Each structure stands twice: as C-alpha cells, then as structure tokens.
C-alpha cells in the first residue's frame, strides 16, 4: 500500500471515530473478525488437505502430487497457527512481590477499584525511564491474559508520589471496563499481525506466498483502521488518571517526565561517562542517578526542552500523541513547566532495604553490559589527556592549536573553562567561525546581549553556520520574551525567525544537492590533522569487522563552507542489515567538523575507483 493511501485510511478512521464512536468500533470488530475468519478458514483448509493427502500417502500412494499437497498443507497450517498464537518475550527486570513494596501494591489496588479494572498479576522493576502495562496472552490471541506492570526505577527517582500514581493510573486506564478490554484485545491483535507480517518477510513456499499476499492487503488496512482507536485510547487513559488525581497533577506529570527524560538522555549520561577519565572499570550509575533525578531541572534547560517538545507534531509513526496534544486535550491549555519539581518522593512506595538491593543489582548488570564500551571510552579520554598535555607545553600556539585545546578540554570536562581560549583566537582572527560558535556555547545565559552580538557576527560571513545561529538567536529571544522582556526585541525576534525560515530553505537545498550528487564524484582529500586521523584510527580499531577504511571530503555548491566527509569502510562477512547497523555505530563514535556519512564498500570496483583517485586508507586492520 502506498503511504498516501495509508494516510487517507487513517484520516477516514479518525473522522469515523469522531462522528460515531460506537459505529466505528463495530466496524473495527468486523474488520478484525475478517482477519481471524481468513486465518481459521486457512487452518480448516490446511487440516482437510492434510487429511486428504495423508490418507493417500498412508495407503502407499507416494506420488508427487500427494507429497507436495502434504507439504503445502503443513506450511499453511503452521502459518495459520503463527497468526493465532502470539508469543511475547519474558518481562525484563526484577519481579517485585507485595511484601517488598506494600505501599505500591496498596496504591495499585486503590487505582484498580476506582477504575474498575482487572488485577495486576505481576510487577517488574527495570532500568527504563518509563512505565507500562502489558497483557501477555495465556493461550494465544483468542485466550486469557496475564496483566504485567513494568515500572522503571529511574522514573520513580524522578517523580513525586502523586505524579507517579497519576502515571500508573494512566497505564491502568488502558484496561478499564469494557472499553479497556476491547482496546487491549485490539492492541494484542495489532501486535500479532505486526509480528506475523515481519516474520513472514523472506519466507518461501506456496503457503507462505498465499499468506504474504493476504497480509500485504490486510495488514496495512488493519493498522490504519485501528489507528484512531489506539490514539483515542491514550487520551481516555489520561482522563481516567486525571479523574483520580486531578488534571493539574496529570498535566504536571506529563510535562515533568518529558523534560526530565530529555535531561536524563542529554546530561546525566554525559556526567556518568565522564568518570571513565579516572576509572578504568565501569561504575554503576544508579546511586548517582538517585541524587541527580531528585534535583530541580535548571530553568534554562527546562525552557529549551519544553520548546523542543512543543515543536513536535503528532504523526502516524506512533499512536501516542505528542505532549502538546495530550495536555491540551486534558486541560484545554498549552503545556507549562511545573511550579515545583519532584524530589524523588515516589521511592517511598518501595521497601528501603529492597530498594538498595535492587539498585546494586542494576548497577552490577549495567557494569557487565558496558564493560567494553567503558574501556574504549577510558582509552579515548586518556588519549585526549596526552594530546592536551602536549598542547599545554611552552611555545607559540596557533589559532588551530587553541581551538584543539578547547575541544579536548570540553571532551574531558563539559564544564571546563575554555572561554579565554576562544577569546584569544578571536583577538587574532575576529571572524573565526569555530571560535565564535564555541564562545557562544560557553557564555553564561545571563550574557544574552553579548551572545546576540556574537550570533550576528557569526551569521553574516559564515553561511555554514547561519541556520544554527538563527535558531540559537530565536531560542534566546523567545526565552527572554517569556520572562517579560519586550520592546525592540520583538522586532529582533521577528527578524531572526525570518532568518530561520530562509536558512531552513537553504539547508533543504543543501540536502537535495547532496542526495543528487553521485557518491564518487568530486571527492577531495579529507584535510584533517594528524591527531584527528589518529583518533579515527583508534576508534575504528574497536570495530573488528572493518578491515580498511578511506576518508574523503566533498564540497557542495549550496554551502561551500560546510565540509561533507564520507568514510568508505570494508566490512567483510557482514550482511546488509548488519552492515547498516555497524555503519550507524561508527557514525556515532567518530568526531569530524562537518557532516559525516559512513558507506560500506561492497564491490571491488568501488575500492578501485577510490584508490584510482589517489586516496590512501586512513585505517588498515593489523593482521593476526
């Protein structure tokens, strides 16, 4: 099915749900029944064919037609069972017993009674910043279910008691009453068809061919038809939680989780991994996590995070609506930052002794899983310290040396004082783009006027930085507007917003030119320093499948000042999917001052073409 057709079907289902919810749900039931009718019909047909062909084979009639019929009927029988029997992976985490967290189980029981929901059969504590309830089929899609609550310890550390209970009530709201049971059944059915559809890709045989043909027609239509109900169920679960704990509590919980998740992903892990500078073996994160997640989020970060969330639009890739839509549906207002941040009060729902035991278990598990990555990161920071020590020696230092010192210092400590280094570079080269961008990043937030002046200086001559500078200026001016700064800044904000629009168009043109330019055309030497290449070599040594790699640069006409680097890597023995995954991992590890693409060298002709243009490998795996 074409994407446009899928979008159209989703919109039709949304309108049908809004006009007549009961009629819409009946149509969903009928369409779901069609799928199961097809499966049951195939199952009966397979049994009949199997009995028919089996009777001939047992009578000694070993003809080709009976053998093939038996094989085809077995395949059809198996594929039909796959559609009816939904296998769900075992829950990850530690199972929590009522005696381990009596307050938590008492709260869950109160929520259950008020929402008229089924009982929770098991509670699992895990390492995720999330909470969810899932229904595990006992006897396949058409049978009974087991209700399991998955609760993340980081989430409990980041929420107070009432807000966490609101989150749990939301999850429980998916199971409430008749609508909850129906919605849960549809959810399991969506999951079943999704797994069958994905599992059938690449299967061969007559039975698989027939099943795939049906799935190709039915599966996207079923997803589209049930999309509106799945999304509406999220809104109804929010309302169910708000009916117990209040709209304000639920809205604050939604906003706080969103903001803290961003801080957790962007800041906490950077803080934790920084300790690899001094420690060769990994340290468990959960002790420090408990402290940091109980601290209020700094206002500047909170405003930026909320702004990023408010820019999102509820799309069709996920049935969960975005934060803005959820809060608006709940309160009729725009999401606002909480007046008061949580201080970890939800941990009181757990037995303190067991909590300490679970945290240590999670720490141990994390250390085991991240031992290799920690070792690699420690080595990277050690190399940076050596390089920084060499640069800190006596003698004249060029602007490039000063910029590299600043980069290394920030790699070792994101809060390092590097402002003086950038100022020295700008004293020598007033229009140095890297120094301007660097000092803008490290200036205190209360120096907004200075930052705006520097952004103006960066925006003018440096086309490659214009989009970034315009967005930085808009963010700064919007944050000052929120605290009541007006006057001339209104005109400045209008100007910078227009610049964002213009530079966004330019970025789109840049991307289009990049996609349309043949990969091996217009290649240039990478132009990186010896230290930068040594860093790339050291990182590539961590990826054993890479036997050799070439790094080149492309310069596009749209934004000539922006370098595009392409790393061509030979990955012997890996399949296509594995190669893509490895390429993404390499991309995340390498640092270059520009856009980086990692391309797999699959054919000898490509390698020869690269070498014919005079490029030498930047990495060769040592033998033995």
C-alpha positions as semicolon CSV with decimal commas, in nm:
position;residue;x (nm);y (nm);z (nm)
1;X;0,000;0,000;0,000
2;X;0,126;0,347;-0,088
3;X;0,193;0,585;0,201
4;X;-0,064;0,832;0,068
5;X;-0,332;0,561;0,070
6;X;-0,238;0,463;0,425
7;X;-0,261;0,825;0,543
8;X;-0,601;0,857;0,374
9;X;-0,733;0,546;0,552
10;X;-0,607;0,674;0,888
11;X;-0,782;1,008;0,835
12;X;-1,102;0,830;0,737
13;X;-1,088;0,620;1,054
14;X;-1,029;0,933;1,264
15;X;-1,333;1,104;1,114
16;X;-1,545;0,790;1,163
17;X;-1,437;0,769;1,528
18;X;-1,521;1,136;1,586
19;X;-1,864;1,115;1,417
20;X;-1,989;0,792;1,576
21;X;-1,758;0,614;1,816
22;X;-1,982;0,309;1,862
23;X;-2,029;0,252;1,490
24;X;-1,656;0,296;1,436
25;X;-1,575;0,033;1,700
26;X;-1,822;-0,209;1,547
27;X;-1,651;-0,168;1,209
28;X;-1,315;-0,238;1,377
29;X;-1,455;-0,558;1,529
30;X;-1,585;-0,670;1,189
31;X;-1,255;-0,600;1,017
32;X;-1,062;-0,781;1,290
33;X;-1,306;-1,072;1,258
34;X;-1,236;-1,080;0,883
35;X;-0,869;-1,142;0,958
36;X;-0,942;-1,421;1,201
37;X;-1,202;-1,570;0,967
38;X;-0,934;-1,588;0,698
39;X;-0,689;-1,749;0,941
40;X;-0,944;-2,002;1,071
41;X;-1,052;-2,077;0,716
42;X;-0,690;-2,144;0,619
43;X;-0,648;-2,360;0,929
44;X;-0,953;-2,572;0,840
45;X;-0,847;-2,593;0,475
46;X;-0,496;-2,699;0,581
47;X;-0,635;-2,973;0,805
48;X;-0,863;-3,100;0,531
49;X;-0,582;-3,106;0,274
50;X;-0,351;-3,270;0,524
51;X;-0,602;-3,546;0,599
52;X;-0,676;-3,595;0,229
53;X;-0,313;-3,614;0,120
54;X;-0,218;-3,811;0,432
55;X;-0,477;-4,079;0,359
56;X;-0,330;-4,131;0,012
57;X;0,026;-4,141;0,145
58;X;-0,066;-4,387;0,419
59;X;-0,225;-4,605;0,151
60;X;0,113;-4,621;-0,018
61;X;0,034;-4,377;-0,299
62;X;0,368;-4,190;-0,290
63;X;0,300;-3,968;-0,584
64;X;0,443;-3,622;-0,635
65;X;0,102;-3,453;-0,614
66;X;0,023;-3,602;-0,270
67;X;0,367;-3,526;-0,130
68;X;0,351;-3,162;-0,244
69;X;-0,006;-3,128;-0,116
70;X;0,101;-3,258;0,226
71;X;0,398;-3,019;0,239
72;X;0,186;-2,720;0,130
73;X;-0,090;-2,803;0,380
74;X;0,165;-2,833;0,663
75;X;0,304;-2,491;0,570
76;X;-0,042;-2,337;0,560
77;X;-0,129;-2,498;0,894
78;X;0,188;-2,360;1,054
79;X;0,138;-2,008;0,919
80;X;-0,221;-2,008;1,046
81;X;-0,107;-2,110;1,393
82;X;0,153;-1,832;1,389
83;X;-0,126;-1,580;1,335
84;X;-0,333;-1,716;1,625
85;X;-0,055;-1,773;1,875
86;X;0,115;-1,453;1,992
87;X;0,445;-1,521;2,162
88;X;0,555;-1,237;2,391
89;X;0,905;-1,206;2,530
90;X;0,950;-1,250;2,902
91;X;0,944;-0,927;3,100
92;X;1,284;-0,775;3,177
93;X;1,372;-0,665;3,526
94;X;1,320;-0,785;3,882
95;X;0,980;-0,913;3,991
96;X;0,851;-0,716;4,289
97;X;0,647;-0,907;4,546
98;X;0,378;-0,744;4,765
99;X;0,592;-0,782;5,077
100;X;0,876;-0,595;4,900
101;X;0,664;-0,286;4,827
102;X;0,340;-0,293;5,032
103;X;0,270;0,078;4,972
104;X;0,298;0,033;4,595
105;X;0,062;-0,265;4,588
106;X;-0,188;-0,088;4,813
107;X;-0,186;0,210;4,575
108;X;-0,234;-0,019;4,273
109;X;-0,528;-0,188;4,443
110;X;-0,694;0,150;4,513
111;X;-0,647;0,250;4,150
112;X;-0,789;-0,084;4,035
113;X;-1,104;-0,046;4,242
114;X;-1,168;0,314;4,136
115;X;-1,116;0,241;3,765
116;X;-1,294;-0,095;3,773
117;X;-1,000;-0,272;3,616
118;X;-0,859;-0,625;3,637
119;X;-0,595;-0,719;3,891
120;X;-0,223;-0,688;3,823
121;X;-0,069;-1,034;3,807
122;X;0,297;-0,926;3,830
123;X;0,504;-0,611;3,884
124;X;0,855;-0,583;3,737
125;X;1,110;-0,316;3,827
126;X;1,351;-0,234;3,544
127;X;1,614;0,021;3,437
128;X;1,394;0,220;3,194
129;X;1,275;0,578;3,234
130;X;0,921;0,460;3,168
131;X;0,618;0,270;3,296
132;X;0,386;0,040;3,105
133;X;0,123;-0,227;3,150
134;X;0,112;-0,511;2,903
135;X;-0,122;-0,805;2,866
136;X;0,055;-1,134;2,799
137;X;-0,169;-1,393;2,626
138;X;-0,201;-1,718;2,818
139;X;-0,337;-1,929;2,528
140;X;-0,276;-1,718;2,220
141;X;-0,461;-1,415;2,087
142;X;-0,807;-1,560;2,149
143;X;-0,732;-1,679;2,504
144;X;-0,698;-1,525;2,851
145;X;-0,431;-1,275;2,951
146;X;-0,185;-1,203;3,229
147;X;-0,152;-0,835;3,329
148;X;0,205;-0,721;3,395
149;X;0,318;-0,378;3,518
150;X;0,668;-0,271;3,413
151;X;0,798;0,013;3,628
152;X;1,129;0,191;3,569
153;X;1,342;0,275;3,872
154;X;1,470;0,600;3,709
155;X;1,108;0,712;3,665
156;X;1,039;0,654;4,035
157;X;1,351;0,852;4,122
158;X;1,233;1,145;3,907
159;X;0,867;1,170;4,021
160;X;0,693;1,252;4,345
161;X;0,434;1,011;4,479
162;X;0,121;1,174;4,334
163;X;0,267;1,224;3,987
164;X;0,389;0,867;3,971
165;X;0,047;0,742;4,080
166;X;-0,103;0,952;3,800
167;X;0,128;0,776;3,554
168;X;0,028;0,436;3,692
169;X;-0,339;0,533;3,674
170;X;-0,288;0,626;3,308
171;X;-0,140;0,285;3,237
172;X;-0,420;0,117;3,430
173;X;-0,667;0,328;3,237
174;X;-0,589;0,122;2,927
175;X;-0,750;-0,178;3,098
176;X;-1,054;-0,005;3,245
177;X;-1,402;-0,159;3,198
178;X;-1,536;-0,287;2,868
179;X;-1,359;-0,029;2,652
180;X;-1,031;-0,124;2,814
181;X;-1,075;-0,494;2,745
182;X;-1,171;-0,424;2,385
183;X;-0,883;-0,182;2,335
184;X;-0,637;-0,427;2,491
185;X;-0,763;-0,703;2,261
186;X;-0,719;-0,478;1,958
187;X;-0,369;-0,387;2,081
188;X;-0,274;-0,756;2,108
189;X;-0,424;-0,818;1,766
190;X;-0,219;-0,531;1,616
191;X;0,092;-0,677;1,776
192;X;0,009;-1,025;1,649
193;X;-0,042;-0,913;1,288
194;X;0,271;-0,694;1,307
195;X;0,491;-0,980;1,422
196;X;0,342;-1,222;1,170
197;X;0,387;-0,968;0,889
198;X;0,750;-0,903;0,985
199;X;0,820;-1,272;1,043
200;X;0,684;-1,372;0,702
201;X;0,918;-1,142;0,510
202;X;1,158;-1,355;0,311
203;X;0,970;-1,684;0,365
204;X;0,931;-1,902;0,059
205;X;0,686;-2,172;-0,039
206;X;0,330;-2,183;-0,169
207;X;0,171;-2,145;0,176
208;X;0,396;-1,853;0,264
209;X;0,323;-1,689;-0,072
210;X;-0,053;-1,712;-0,012
211;X;-0,019;-1,582;0,345
212;X;0,203;-1,291;0,237
213;X;-0,043;-1,191;-0,034
214;X;-0,323;-1,170;0,221
215;X;-0,105;-0,989;0,475
216;X;0,012;-0,734;0,217
217;X;-0,351;-0,644;0,159
218;X;-0,490;-0,683;0,513
219;X;-0,211;-0,570;0,748
220;X;-0,174;-0,201;0,647
221;X;-0,553;-0,163;0,630
222;X;-0,593;-0,311;0,977
223;X;-0,328;-0,077;1,118
224;X;-0,491;0,223;0,953
225;X;-0,842;0,127;1,063
226;X;-0,742;0,077;1,428
227;X;-0,505;0,376;1,446
228;X;-0,769;0,625;1,558
229;X;-0,889;0,395;1,835
230;X;-0,536;0,332;1,962
231;X;-0,463;0,706;1,976
232;X;-0,800;0,791;2,132
233;X;-0,730;0,531;2,397
234;X;-0,427;0,735;2,508
235;X;-0,644;1,043;2,562
236;X;-0,902;0,840;2,753
237;X;-0,634;0,687;2,974
238;X;-0,511;1,041;3,056
239;X;-0,865;1,141;3,152
240;X;-0,903;0,830;3,367
241;X;-0,587;0,922;3,558
242;X;-0,698;1,283;3,592
243;X;-1,031;1,171;3,739
244;X;-0,839;1,015;4,029
245;X;-0,557;1,261;4,094
246;X;-0,665;1,581;3,920
247;X;-0,595;1,736;3,580
248;X;-0,317;1,954;3,720
249;X;-0,128;1,661;3,867
250;X;-0,157;1,460;3,547
251;X;-0,051;1,752;3,328
252;X;0,247;1,829;3,553
253;X;0,345;1,461;3,544
254;X;0,337;1,457;3,164
255;X;0,547;1,773;3,133
256;X;0,795;1,675;3,403
257;X;0,854;1,330;3,256
258;X;0,908;1,479;2,911
259;X;1,159;1,740;3,036
260;X;1,342;1,506;3,271
261;X;1,371;1,238;3,004
262;X;1,549;1,490;2,783
263;X;1,779;1,595;3,067
264;X;1,843;1,229;3,151
265;X;1,941;1,146;2,792
266;X;2,145;1,458;2,725
267;X;2,309;1,540;3,060
268;X;2,304;1,254;3,308
269;X;2,482;1,000;3,091
270;X;2,743;1,258;2,992
271;X;2,809;1,318;3,362
272;X;2,832;0,949;3,434
273;X;3,060;0,855;3,146
274;X;3,292;1,143;3,236
275;X;3,411;0,941;3,536
276;X;3,577;0,700;3,291
277;X;3,856;0,959;3,278
278;X;3,993;0,833;3,609
279;X;3,837;0,487;3,642
280;X;3,939;0,200;3,417
281;X;3,643;-0,018;3,520
282;X;3,279;0,094;3,495
283;X;3,087;0,244;3,784
284;X;2,719;0,169;3,833
285;X;2,501;0,471;3,757
286;X;2,204;0,420;3,990
287;X;2,348;0,568;4,310
288;X;2,433;0,895;4,136
289;X;2,108;0,879;3,940
290;X;1,906;0,889;4,261
291;X;2,073;1,218;4,359
292;X;2,056;1,391;4,022
293;X;1,696;1,296;3,940
294;X;1,582;1,440;4,273
295;X;1,723;1,784;4,182
296;X;1,511;2,056;4,016
297;X;1,576;2,097;3,643
298;X;1,760;2,420;3,569
299;X;1,521;2,680;3,421
300;X;1,721;2,737;3,102
301;X;1,733;2,369;3,015
302;X;1,367;2,319;3,110
303;X;1,253;2,602;2,881
304;X;1,462;2,468;2,594
305;X;1,336;2,111;2,645
306;X;0,973;2,220;2,661
307;X;1,016;2,430;2,349
308;X;1,161;2,128;2,165
309;X;0,865;1,915;2,270
310;X;0,611;2,179;2,171
311;X;0,757;2,189;1,821
312;X;0,665;1,824;1,765
313;X;0,350;1,719;1,581
314;X;0,152;1,400;1,638
315;X;0,235;1,187;1,336
316;X;0,137;0,847;1,204
317;X;0,455;0,666;1,306
318;X;0,330;0,625;1,664
319;X;-0,018;0,604;1,817
320;X;0,098;0,811;2,117
321;X;0,006;1,181;2,076
322;X;0,274;1,442;2,144
323;X;0,291;1,630;2,475
324;X;0,117;1,941;2,343
325;X;-0,188;1,748;2,224
326;X;-0,215;1,539;2,541
327;X;-0,207;1,837;2,777
328;X;-0,441;2,040;2,555
329;X;-0,694;1,754;2,546
330;X;-0,669;1,721;2,923
331;X;-0,673;2,085;3,037
332;X;-0,755;2,289;2,726
333;X;-0,430;2,481;2,780
334;X;-0,076;2,494;2,648
335;X;0,174;2,283;2,849
336;X;0,356;2,479;3,118
337;X;0,657;2,393;3,330
338;X;0,560;2,269;3,680
339;X;0,562;2,526;3,956
340;X;0,755;2,276;4,166
341;X;0,974;1,986;4,057
342;X;0,954;1,643;4,215
343;X;1,215;1,542;4,472
344;X;1,208;1,162;4,440
345;X;0,919;1,102;4,678
346;X;0,788;0,804;4,481
347;X;1,070;0,586;4,616
348;X;0,879;0,574;4,945
349;X;0,649;0,322;4,774
350;X;0,932;0,067;4,791
351;X;1,090;-0,108;5,088
352;X;1,417;0,086;5,156
353;X;1,618;-0,231;5,216
354;X;1,495;-0,394;4,895
355;X;1,544;-0,068;4,706
356;X;1,913;-0,066;4,799
357;X;1,943;-0,431;4,696
358;X;1,774;-0,373;4,359
359;X;1,985;-0,065;4,283
360;X;2,304;-0,264;4,348
361;X;2,177;-0,544;4,121
362;X;2,104;-0,295;3,842
363;X;2,447;-0,134;3,893
364;X;2,616;-0,471;3,860
365;X;2,417;-0,560;3,548
366;X;2,495;-0,223;3,388
367;X;2,866;-0,260;3,457
368;X;2,876;-0,605;3,299
369;X;2,688;-0,489;2,988
370;X;2,902;-0,176;2,942
371;X;3,247;-0,306;3,038
372;X;3,383;-0,300;2,681
373;X;3,236;0,041;2,594
374;X;3,371;0,183;2,920
375;X;3,719;0,055;2,844
376;X;3,707;0,211;2,498
377;X;3,586;0,543;2,638
378;X;3,857;0,542;2,905
379;X;4,117;0,492;2,633
380;X;3,970;0,779;2,432
381;X;3,983;1,017;2,728
382;X;4,337;0,902;2,807
383;X;4,445;0,987;2,451
384;X;4,283;1,328;2,490
385;X;4,473;1,393;2,812
386;X;4,804;1,308;2,643
387;X;4,726;1,533;2,346
388;X;4,615;1,815;2,577
389;X;4,936;1,786;2,782
390;X;5,140;1,821;2,463
391;X;4,943;2,130;2,356
392;X;4,981;2,287;2,701
393;X;5,359;2,288;2,668
394;X;5,564;2,601;2,616
395;X;5,598;2,771;2,282
396;X;5,382;2,959;2,037
397;X;5,036;2,814;1,973
398;X;4,841;2,882;1,655
399;X;4,469;2,954;1,648
400;X;4,415;2,591;1,541
401;X;4,613;2,474;1,846
402;X;4,400;2,688;2,078
403;X;4,079;2,556;1,925
404;X;4,201;2,199;1,964
405;X;4,289;2,268;2,328
406;X;3,935;2,392;2,388
407;X;3,788;2,086;2,215
408;X;3,997;1,845;2,423
409;X;3,922;2,024;2,748
410;X;3,548;2,007;2,680
411;X;3,574;1,639;2,588
412;X;3,736;1,572;2,926
413;X;3,501;1,802;3,116
414;X;3,193;1,963;2,954
415;X;3,211;2,239;3,217
416;X;3,578;2,323;3,155
417;X;3,668;2,692;3,144
418;X;3,763;2,748;2,778
419;X;3,626;3,096;2,723
420;X;3,972;3,257;2,740
421;X;4,096;3,029;2,462
422;X;3,814;3,132;2,229
423;X;3,868;3,499;2,314
424;X;4,237;3,469;2,225
425;X;4,150;3,313;1,889
426;X;3,902;3,594;1,818
427;X;4,159;3,855;1,914
428;X;4,383;3,718;1,640
429;X;4,108;3,624;1,392
430;X;3,789;3,821;1,466
431;X;3,580;3,623;1,214
432;X;3,693;3,271;1,309
433;X;3,371;3,068;1,283
434;X;3,470;2,787;1,520
435;X;3,575;3,032;1,789
436;X;3,253;3,235;1,752
437;X;3,036;2,923;1,775
438;X;3,243;2,791;2,064
439;X;3,226;3,103;2,277
440;X;2,851;3,138;2,214
441;X;2,808;2,787;2,356
442;X;3,004;2,854;2,675
443;X;2,893;3,207;2,762
444;X;2,668;3,231;3,072
445;X;2,296;3,257;2,998
446;X;2,278;3,598;3,164
447;X;2,506;3,741;2,893
448;X;2,227;3,734;2,638
449;X;2,315;4,066;2,475
450;X;2,675;3,958;2,414
451;X;2,557;3,627;2,271
452;X;2,323;3,807;2,029
453;X;2,608;4,028;1,909
454;X;2,829;3,723;1,853
455;X;2,547;3,543;1,672
456;X;2,514;3,840;1,439
457;X;2,888;3,827;1,370
458;X;2,868;3,454;1,301
459;X;2,557;3,478;1,084
460;X;2,695;3,734;0,842
461;X;3,002;3,582;0,673
462;X;2,960;3,214;0,763
463;X;2,685;3,056;0,553
464;X;2,752;2,711;0,700
465;X;2,660;2,837;1,048
466;X;2,360;3,054;0,959
467;X;2,086;2,801;1,035
468;X;2,245;2,720;1,372
469;X;2,298;3,086;1,460
470;X;1,941;3,183;1,365
471;X;1,791;2,907;1,578
472;X;2,015;2,997;1,872
473;X;1,903;3,360;1,850
474;X;1,533;3,271;1,829
475;X;1,565;3,041;2,129
476;X;1,739;3,314;2,330
477;X;1,489;3,585;2,239
478;X;1,188;3,362;2,298
479;X;1,314;3,267;2,644
480;X;1,360;3,636;2,732
481;X;1,015;3,713;2,593
482;X;0,865;3,456;2,831
483;X;1,001;3,647;3,130
484;X;0,862;3,978;3,013
485;X;1,138;4,140;2,806
486;X;0,975;4,337;2,525
487;X;1,035;4,648;2,312
488;X;1,298;4,633;2,040
489;X;1,346;4,262;2,098
490;X;1,008;4,192;1,939
491;X;1,144;4,326;1,610
492;X;1,469;4,134;1,659
493;X;1,275;3,813;1,720
494;X;1,074;3,868;1,402
495;X;1,398;3,921;1,206
496;X;1,564;3,608;1,341
497;X;1,253;3,398;1,281
498;X;1,258;3,507;0,919
499;X;1,623;3,411;0,905
500;X;1,537;3,065;1,040
501;X;1,286;3,024;0,758
502;X;1,535;3,137;0,494
503;X;1,820;2,924;0,623
504;X;1,591;2,621;0,656
505;X;1,521;2,652;0,284
506;X;1,896;2,668;0,221
507;X;1,953;2,358;0,435
508;X;1,689;2,174;0,230
509;X;1,871;2,275;-0,090
510;X;2,197;2,151;0,059
511;X;2,043;1,813;0,141
512;X;1,890;1,788;-0,205
513;X;2,224;1,863;-0,374
514;X;2,394;1,605;-0,154
515;X;2,142;1,337;-0,249
516;X;2,163;1,417;-0,620
517;X;2,542;1,427;-0,642
518;X;2,694;1,091;-0,747
519;X;2,872;0,937;-0,450
520;X;3,217;0,906;-0,607
521;X;3,213;1,240;-0,790
522;X;3,400;1,547;-0,670
523;X;3,599;1,376;-0,393
524;X;3,871;1,577;-0,219
525;X;4,141;1,495;0,041
526;X;3,998;1,494;0,394
527;X;4,225;1,777;0,516
528;X;4,217;1,664;0,881
529;X;4,508;1,699;1,122
530;X;4,733;1,409;1,219
531;X;4,570;1,399;1,564
532;X;4,220;1,383;1,416
533;X;4,320;1,095;1,188
534;X;4,485;0,913;1,479
535;X;4,156;0,943;1,669
536;X;3,965;0,794;1,376
537;X;4,213;0,507;1,355
538;X;4,184;0,439;1,728
539;X;3,803;0,435;1,714
540;X;3,790;0,209;1,407
541;X;4,007;-0,047;1,587
542;X;3,706;-0,107;1,813
543;X;3,504;-0,235;1,515
544;X;3,652;-0,573;1,428
545;X;3,458;-0,632;1,101
546;X;3,618;-0,320;0,946
547;X;3,929;-0,429;0,755
548;X;4,019;-0,094;0,598
549;X;3,866;0,249;0,550
550;X;3,912;0,560;0,340
551;X;3,808;0,910;0,446
552;X;3,735;1,172;0,181
553;X;3,568;1,510;0,165
554;X;3,304;1,653;-0,068
555;X;3,234;2,021;-0,117
556;X;2,890;2,125;-0,237
557;X;2,798;2,449;-0,412
558;X;2,495;2,524;-0,195
559;X;2,701;2,579;0,123
560;X;3,065;2,577;0,018
561;X;3,198;2,640;0,367
562;X;3,050;2,316;0,505
563;X;3,255;2,002;0,465
564;X;3,088;1,670;0,396
565;X;3,301;1,372;0,493
566;X;3,246;1,021;0,360
567;X;3,406;0,723;0,530
568;X;3,421;0,424;0,297
569;X;3,461;0,108;0,505
570;X;3,515;-0,253;0,407
571;X;3,310;-0,481;0,634
572;X;3,391;-0,832;0,522
573;X;3,147;-1,107;0,611
574;X;2,857;-0,888;0,725
575;X;2,509;-0,899;0,575
576;X;2,330;-0,587;0,456
577;X;2,135;-0,526;0,778
578;X;2,442;-0,588;0,995
579;X;2,645;-0,354;0,778
580;X;2,389;-0,074;0,817
581;X;2,387;-0,121;1,195
582;X;2,766;-0,116;1,213
583;X;2,778;0,196;0,995
584;X;2,544;0,373;1,235
585;X;2,762;0,273;1,530
586;X;3,074;0,404;1,356
587;X;2,896;0,729;1,272
588;X;2,806;0,781;1,638
589;X;3,166;0,725;1,753
590;X;3,361;0,940;1,508
591;X;3,403;1,314;1,552
592;X;3,463;1,536;1,249
593;X;3,397;1,905;1,198
594;X;3,123;1,865;0,941
595;X;2,866;1,624;0,807
596;X;2,972;1,258;0,817
597;X;2,841;0,965;0,613
598;X;2,959;0,607;0,656
599;X;2,935;0,400;0,338
600;X;3,006;0,030;0,301
601;X;3,247;-0,079;0,027
602;X;3,069;-0,383;-0,113
603;X;3,236;-0,425;-0,451
604;X;3,599;-0,432;-0,558
605;X;3,515;-0,181;-0,833
606;X;3,423;0,082;-0,573
607;X;3,751;0,028;-0,385
608;X;3,946;0,052;-0,710
609;X;3,766;0,373;-0,806
610;X;3,854;0,530;-0,470
611;X;4,219;0,429;-0,498
612;X;4,234;0,536;-0,864
613;X;4,160;0,891;-0,745
614;X;4,473;0,877;-0,529
615;X;4,316;0,824;-0,186
616;X;4,501;0,609;0,066
617;X;4,331;0,423;0,353
618;X;4,320;0,607;0,684
619;X;4,285;0,272;0,858
620;X;4,417;-0,078;0,796
621;X;4,340;-0,358;1,038
622;X;4,653;-0,520;1,172
623;X;4,693;-0,887;1,080
624;X;4,692;-1,153;1,348
